[in-house]
Amino acid sequence: MVGPGVLTFVKELGEHFGSRRPQIFGFIDSLEGVSIATPGLDFLEGTYLWEAFPRYAGEYPTPHERYYRQHVVVDQVGASVSDPKDVSTY
């Protein structure tokens, strides 16, 4: 899970292991409203995360997903159109 609860763990894991860090695979089962661009999460580069209903639109969003995003008023990364820092909107 990527969120406030694990940010410190991810940062410390990256600082401790550096480029020797273990491969990480995670399942995101809750939206904790943290942008993947948050400083400290750069240690997640090259890891794999699976989301049941991804906040990030990806290359081929379905018509249903486009409809949902339009009506919830979020952008391609699931942030509020009126406030791009508000990723918890999605």
C-alpha positions, 0 to 999 in steps of 0.5 A: 500500500502506498500512503502516509502509513508506509511513507516512512517505511519506504523512505527508510528501506530505500535509504538503508538498501539504496540500489540493493533494495529488494524487489517490492510488489504491493496491492493497493487496497485502500486510497490514502490520498498520496501522490506517487510523486511525493518526495521519498516515494522515489525509492518505489521507482522500478517496483510493481503495484496492483490496484483494483480500480487504479487512480491513474488512468493509464493508456486505455481507460474504459468508457465507464472510467472516463464517465466516472472521472468526468463526473467526479471531476478528476484528472488522469492521475485521479487528482481534483481538477480544481486542486491538483494536490488533492489526490484523495478526491479519487 
